[in-house]
Amino acid sequence: AGPVVAAAEAGAGPPPRRWFHVGGDEAHAMGRCTDSNIAGLEGFLVKDVVNSLGLTPVAWEELRLKKPEELGVVAVGGSTETIVMPWRLGTVRRVIRRGHRAIAANLENHYLDSSYVQNSVNVFWYDIAAPRPGVRDEPDAPSCQQPAWD
């Protein structure tokens, strides 16, 4: 892990630093690179690299909301310390339900690089506890009105 930790430390920037975004949204199985291999590599990055630097890992929804569920647990290093950012098909409820903190980054609401007509200021703020059209949420999810990490 030595050179990987050194590279991550250099990329983390100067102190004070607390979070390190590990991505996780562009890894797709192909050939000998299986979903299991990808989850293992992601778990190594989270647990053995980012955590060893004393930083909190942050990742897109794809890192944690994998199928089968066990691959998501492996990808976050077996811990709930990773802050997960649901942006496309995931929801804050799904993330919190798995014990993680969440940063809402919904594609339809928060992407400022899209058309102003498509993503105007009036859609930026929304009720994260409300169902999203076209996204099936899990039953019996906790309310998102109060942060789950307080």
URDAHU-V513529 format. One record per run of one state. SS is the DSSP state (hx for helix, st for strand, lp for the rest). FROM is the first residue (numbers start at 1). TO is the last residue. If there is no record, write none. Layout:
BEGIN
ss = <SS	SS>
from = <FROM	FROM>
to = <TO	TO>
END
This chain:
BEGIN
ss = <lp	hx	lp	st	lp	st	lp	st	lp	hx	lp	st	hx	lp	hx	lp	st	lp	hx	lp	st	lp	hx	lp	hx	lp>
from = <1	2	12	19	24	30	31	33	34	35	54	56	61	65	69	76	83	86	92	98	102	103	107	111	121	124>
to = <1	11	18	23	29	30	32	33	34	53	55	60	64	68	75	82	85	91	97	101	102	106	110	120	123	150>
END
